[in-house]
Amino acid sequence: MSKSIQRVQTGVRIEKRLLKVLKALAEQLDMSLGDLLEGMALHCFEGKTPFQEETLRKIALLKEVYGLDLVAEDSHRLEEAQTDE
């Protein structure tokens, strides 16, 4: 049974290569980026893995394509580079 929800627009800052991988994965899975992020968060909140082996292989390839070398251990140790604008 479907549940009725209300979505809101948000302005979230996210690491550039990570966003590229997430967008490409959403495209591969034929879903919106928002749907992908909601699903990932809901799985993680329940301590469940959001992806099966085939999807994890796709993610590994996309990480390679976009040069994403970050891992979970890096998550709270990231420092934003200073840019000259």
SVG drawing of the C-alpha trace seen along z (x, -y; Angstrom):
<svg xmlns="http://www.w3.org/2000/svg" viewBox="-2 -36 44 46">
<polyline fill="none" stroke="black" stroke-width="0.4" points="0.0,0.0 1.4,-3.4 1.9,-6.0 1.1,-9.7 4.1,-12.0 5.1,-15.6 8.4,-16.4 10.3,-19.7 13.0,-21.3 16.4,-21.5 19.7,-23.1 22.2,-20.5 26.0,-20.9 27.7,-17.6 31.1,-16.5 31.2,-17.0 32.4,-13.5 30.0,-11.8 27.1,-13.7 28.2,-12.6 28.3,-9.0 24.9,-9.3 23.3,-11.0 24.8,-8.3 23.6,-5.5 20.1,-7.0 20.1,-7.1 21.3,-3.5 18.5,-2.4 15.9,-4.5 14.9,-6.6 15.3,-10.2 18.2,-11.3 15.7,-12.1 14.2,-8.6 17.6,-7.1 18.6,-9.2 15.3,-8.5 15.8,-4.8 19.4,-4.8 18.5,-6.8 15.5,-4.6 17.6,-1.5 20.5,-2.9 18.1,-4.1 17.1,-0.4 20.6,0.9 20.0,2.5 22.3,2.4 20.5,0.5 22.2,2.2 22.7,5.8 25.9,7.1 25.1,6.2 24.4,2.6 27.6,2.4 29.5,3.5 27.9,0.7 28.8,-1.8 32.4,-0.6 32.6,-1.2 31.0,-4.7 33.4,-5.6 36.3,-4.7 34.8,-6.7 34.4,-9.8 37.6,-9.4 35.7,-9.0 38.3,-7.7 36.4,-8.6 35.3,-5.8 32.9,-5.8 35.9,-6.4 36.4,-9.7 32.9,-10.9 33.5,-13.2 37.1,-14.1 36.5,-16.0 37.9,-19.6 36.5,-21.8 39.2,-23.2 39.5,-26.9 38.6,-28.3 39.6,-31.5 36.5,-33.1"/>
</svg>
